Amino acid sequence: MTTPDGRQTQGLTLGKDELLHLYRQMVQIRRFEERAAEQYAHGKIGGFLHLYIGEEAVAVGAISAKEPQDHVITHYRDHGYAVALGIDPRLLMAELFGRATGIVGGRGGSMHFADAERKFWGGYAIVAGHLPIAVGLALASQYLEQNYVVLCFFGDGATNNGAFHEALNFASLWKLPVLFICENNQYGMGTHVEYASAVPEMARKAAAYDIPAARVDGQDVLVMRDAVKQALDHCRAGHGPFFLEALTYRFRGHSMADPEAYRSKEEVEQRRREDPIIRFRDKLLAEGVTTAEELDQIDTEVDQQMDEAVRFADESPVPDPATLTEGVYAEPVAAR
């Protein structure tokens, strides 16, 4: 891109508005998660709460590369994808609070965000349980000739599950349009990947099913975006599935209940130097795309937006008990 003073930037092919949008979305995810942690500590959020802090570049980069018709399905650390898809943070926070105004009416909570309008089929609490569903969605795309690709996100721990291998085998056999995105944040709950997987490079596992694969820097939003764009082109062209391993790191524990006894504070602090938001901010400033004042203004606006999300959730009503059985079964299809 070209800066206002006519200079050509290095390595930035998007326009200023698009670049700032990516920055804003990463900050939105970070601030949403921070507010969620605070409200969990205040007892406003029940159940489990798995934070996405540190992995923002994966969701933002990947989702910014997809087409409107593409579908997204993910695991239970699902807040970041919802924000990156543009879902109103007020509805998401209300869902965490278990309120009727939540994105799924307060019935799903943290691990089950979903939005049919955005083709976001949500968070799944069973590790690797959603991979066969992603493959089913991709089979429908192929069978109905609807030309959408399914972006399926999962963690490194899911690759040791039988459903993972079944899904990859079926997707490859039928050459289905599904992009498997493994977020390798180094830990499955409290177990480091080297103690859980005989193959430490998750991308190598795709070779067993003749699926092309790549490892990418999941802490760089632009690298992530470019890799996903290329992978989606591969899938959309009818060449079958693709596998991306995004190398990332979660700065917080597995969940809010995690004492993090399995890793040192020094390790976490060292990895925080690779903070994807700071890295991108520094790049935007170094390339002359924007100013610190403009980025600070975005930060302030996002802070206000998340304060409003908490207020909205706190003031929203709880679901009416009379609606308890609604949405349990689909409405019957009329006889044809």
C-alpha positions in Angstrom: 0.0 0.0 0.0 1.0 3.7 -0.3 1.1 5.9 2.7 -0.4 9.4 2.7 3.0 11.0 2.0 3.4 8.8 -1.1 5.8 6.2 0.3 5.4 2.5 -0.7 5.2 0.3 2.4 7.0 -3.0 2.6 5.0 -6.2 2.9 1.6 -4.6 3.4 -0.7 -5.2 0.5 -4.0 -4.2 2.1 -5.3 -0.7 2.3 -5.1 1.4 5.5 -8.8 0.8 6.4 -8.5 -2.9 6.1 -5.3 -3.0 8.2 -6.8 -0.9 10.9 -9.9 -3.1 10.8 -7.7 -6.2 11.5 -6.0 -4.3 14.4 -9.4 -3.3 15.8 -10.7 -6.8 15.7 -7.7 -8.2 17.6 -8.0 -5.6 20.2 -11.8 -6.3 20.5 -11.1 -10.0 21.1 -8.4 -9.1 23.7 -10.6 -6.6 25.6 -13.7 -8.9 25.4 -11.7 -11.7 27.0 -10.3 -9.4 29.7 -13.8 -8.2 30.6 -15.0 -11.8 30.6 -12.3 -12.8 33.0 -13.2 -9.9 35.3 -16.9 -10.8 35.3 -16.1 -14.5 35.9 -14.2 -13.4 39.0 -17.2 -11.4 40.1 -19.4 -14.5 39.8 -21.4 -13.1 36.9 -20.4 -15.9 34.5 -20.9 -19.5 35.5 -19.5 -22.8 34.2 -16.2 -23.0 32.3 -14.5 -20.0 30.7 -11.7 -20.7 28.2 -9.9 -17.5 27.1 -8.4 -16.8 23.7 -5.8 -14.2 24.9 -2.6 -14.5 22.8 -4.2 -16.3 19.8 -6.1 -13.4 18.3 -4.1 -13.3 15.1 -5.3 -16.8 14.1 -9.0 -16.0 14.2 -8.7 -12.5 12.8 -6.3 -13.5 10.0 -8.2 -16.6 9.0 -11.7 -15.2 9.1 -10.7 -12.0 7.2 -9.6 -14.3 4.3 -12.8 -16.2 3.9 -15.7 -15.6 1.5 -19.2 -14.7 2.7 -20.6 -18.1 1.8 -17.9 -20.0 3.7 -18.8 -21.8 7.0 -16.9 -21.7 10.3 -17.0 -24.4 13.0 -14.7 -24.6 16.1 -13.9 -25.9 19.5 -14.9 -24.6 22.9 -12.4 -21.7 23.0 -14.7 -20.0 20.7 -15.1 -16.3 21.7 -12.5 -15.0 19.3 -14.1 -16.4 16.1 -17.4 -14.9 17.1 -15.9 -11.4 17.5 -13.9 -11.8 14.3 -17.1 -12.7 12.4 -18.6 -9.3 13.5 -21.1 -10.6 16.0 -22.2 -7.8 18.4 -20.1 -8.2 21.6 -23.2 -7.3 23.7 -24.9 -10.4 22.5 -21.8 -12.5 23.2 -21.3 -11.1 26.7 -25.0 -11.6 27.5 -24.6 -15.2 26.5 -21.8 -15.6 29.0 -24.1 -14.1 31.6 -26.8 -16.6 30.7 -29.2 -13.9 29.7 -32.1 -14.1 27.3 -30.5 -11.5 25.0 -27.5 -13.8 24.4 -26.5 -15.0 20.9 -28.3 -18.3 21.6 -30.7 -17.1 24.2 -28.5 -17.8 27.2 -28.7 -21.5 26.6 -25.2 -22.1 25.3 -22.8 -20.1 27.5 -19.1 -19.8 26.9 -18.5 -23.0 24.9 -21.5 -22.9 22.6 -21.6 -19.6 20.7 -23.3 -20.0 17.3 -24.9 -17.8 14.6 -26.7 -19.4 11.7 -27.0 -16.2 9.8 -23.2 -15.9 9.7 -22.8 -19.7 9.1 -21.0 -20.0 12.4 -21.8 -23.4 13.7 -20.2 -22.7 17.0 -18.1 -24.1 19.7 -18.2 -27.8 20.6 -17.2 -28.9 24.0 -16.2 -32.5 23.0 -12.5 -32.4 21.8 -12.4 -33.2 18.1 -16.2 -33.9 18.1 -16.8 -31.2 15.6 -14.4 -32.4 12.9 -16.7 -35.0 11.5 -19.5 -32.3 11.5 -17.2 -30.0 9.5 -16.6 -32.8 7.0 -20.4 -33.3 6.7 -20.8 -29.6 6.0 -18.2 -29.9 3.3 -19.8 -33.0 1.8 -23.1 -31.0 1.6 -21.2 -28.2 -0.2 -19.9 -30.6 -2.8 -23.1 -32.6 -3.2 -25.3 -29.5 -3.5 -22.7 -27.6 -5.6 -22.9 -24.6 -3.3 -19.2 -23.7 -3.6 -18.5 -22.9 0.1 -15.5 -24.0 2.1 -15.7 -25.1 5.7 -13.1 -23.5 8.0 -12.6 -26.0 10.9 -10.6 -24.8 13.9 -9.3 -27.2 16.6 -6.4 -27.5 19.0 -3.3 -29.7 18.9 -4.8 -32.0 21.5 -7.6 -32.9 19.1 -5.1 -34.5 16.7 -4.7 -37.5 19.0 -8.4 -38.3 18.9 -9.9 -40.9 16.6 -12.5 -38.5 15.2 -9.6 -36.4 13.8 -8.2 -39.3 11.8 -11.7 -40.4 10.6 -12.5 -36.8 9.5 -9.2 -36.3 7.6 -9.5 -39.7 5.9 -13.0 -39.1 4.7 -12.3 -35.5 3.6 -9.3 -36.7 1.6 -11.1 -39.7 0.1 -14.0 -37.5 -1.2 -11.8 -34.5 -2.0 -14.0 -32.3 0.2 -13.7 -28.5 0.5 -12.7 -28.2 4.1 -9.8 -26.3 5.6 -8.5 -27.9 8.8 -6.8 -25.2 10.9 -4.9 -26.6 13.9 -4.1 -24.0 16.5 -1.0 -25.4 18.1 -0.7 -23.4 21.3 1.7 -26.0 22.7 -0.6 -27.4 25.4 -3.6 -29.7 25.6 -5.0 -28.6 28.9 -1.9 -28.9 31.1 0.1 -31.3 29.0 2.8 -30.0 26.6 2.6 -31.3 23.1 5.9 -33.2 23.3 4.4 -35.4 26.1 1.1 -36.0 24.2 2.0 -36.5 20.6 4.5 -38.8 19.0 4.7 -36.3 16.1 5.3 -32.8 17.5 4.6 -31.1 14.1 0.9 -31.4 13.7 1.0 -30.7 10.0 2.9 -33.9 9.4 -0.2 -35.9 10.5 -2.0 -34.7 7.4 0.5 -36.6 5.2 -1.0 -39.9 6.3 -4.2 -38.9 4.4 -2.5 -37.3 1.4 -3.6 -33.9 2.4 -1.3 -31.0 1.6 -0.2 -29.1 4.7 1.8 -26.1 5.9 3.0 -24.6 9.2 2.5 -20.9 9.7 3.3 -18.2 12.2 0.0 -17.8 14.0 1.2 -14.7 15.8 1.3 -12.7 12.6 -2.1 -11.7 11.4 -1.0 -11.0 7.8 0.9 -14.2 7.5 -2.2 -16.1 8.8 -4.5 -14.2 6.4 -2.3 -15.0 3.3 -1.9 -18.6 4.2 -5.6 -19.1 4.7 -6.4 -17.3 1.4 -4.1 -19.7 -0.5 -5.5 -22.7 1.3 -9.1 -21.6 0.6 -8.3 -21.2 -3.1 -7.0 -24.8 -3.1 -10.2 -26.1 -1.5 -12.5 -24.0 -3.7 -10.8 -25.2 -6.9 -11.9 -28.7 -6.2 -8.5 -30.0 -5.1 -9.8 -31.4 -1.8 -8.9 -30.4 1.8 -5.9 -28.5 3.1 -4.3 -28.6 6.6 -2.8 -25.5 8.3 -0.9 -25.7 11.6 -0.9 -22.2 13.2 1.9 -21.9 15.7 0.5 -19.8 18.6 0.4 -19.6 22.4 -2.3 -18.9 25.0 -1.1 -16.4 27.6 -3.7 -17.5 30.1 -4.5 -20.9 31.5 -6.5 -23.6 29.8 -9.6 -22.2 31.6 -10.2 -19.8 34.5 -10.0 -22.8 36.8 -6.4 -23.6 35.7 -3.7 -22.9 38.3 -1.0 -23.2 35.6 1.3 -25.3 37.7 2.6 -27.0 34.5 4.5 -24.1 33.1 6.8 -21.4 34.5 6.0 -17.7 34.7 9.3 -17.2 32.8 8.1 -19.2 29.9 4.8 -17.2 29.7 6.6 -13.9 29.9 9.0 -14.9 27.2 6.1 -15.9 24.9 4.4 -12.6 25.7 7.1 -10.9 23.8 5.5 -12.3 20.7 2.1 -10.7 21.5 0.3 -10.6 18.1 -1.4 -7.3 18.8 1.9 -5.6 19.8 3.7 -7.1 16.8 1.0 -5.8 14.4 0.8 -2.4 16.1 4.6 -2.0 15.8 4.5 -3.1 12.1 1.8 -0.5 11.3 3.8 2.2 13.0 7.1 1.2 11.4 5.6 1.1 7.9 4.0 4.5 8.4 0.5 3.2 7.9 -0.9 5.1 10.9 0.1 7.0 14.0 0.2 6.0 17.7 -2.6 8.5 18.4 -4.9 6.8 15.9 -4.2 3.4 17.3 -4.7 4.7 20.8 -8.1 6.1 19.7 -9.1 2.6 18.5 -8.0 1.2 21.8 -10.2 3.7 23.6 -13.2 3.1 21.4 -12.9 -0.7 22.0 -12.7 -0.2 25.7 -15.9 1.8 25.7 -17.5 -0.8 23.5 -16.7 -3.6 25.9 -17.8 -1.6 28.9 -21.2 -1.2 27.1 -21.2 -5.0 26.4 -20.9 -5.7 30.2 -23.6 -3.1 31.0 -25.9 -4.6 28.4 -25.4 -8.2 29.7 -25.8 -7.2 33.3 -29.1 -5.4 32.7 -30.5 -8.1 30.4 -33.3 -10.4 31.7 -32.7 -14.0 32.5 -34.6 -16.5 30.2 -38.2 -17.1 31.0 -38.5 -20.6 32.5 -41.6 -21.2 30.3 -39.2 -21.3 27.3 -37.2 -24.1 28.7 -38.2 -26.7 26.1 -37.9 -24.3 23.1 -35.3 -25.1 20.6 -34.7 -28.6 21.8 -36.1 -30.1 18.6 -36.3 -28.7 15.1 -39.8 -27.8 13.8 -41.2 -30.7 11.7 -40.9 -30.3 8.0 -44.2 -30.0 6.3 -45.2 -33.0 4.2 -44.4 -32.6 0.5 
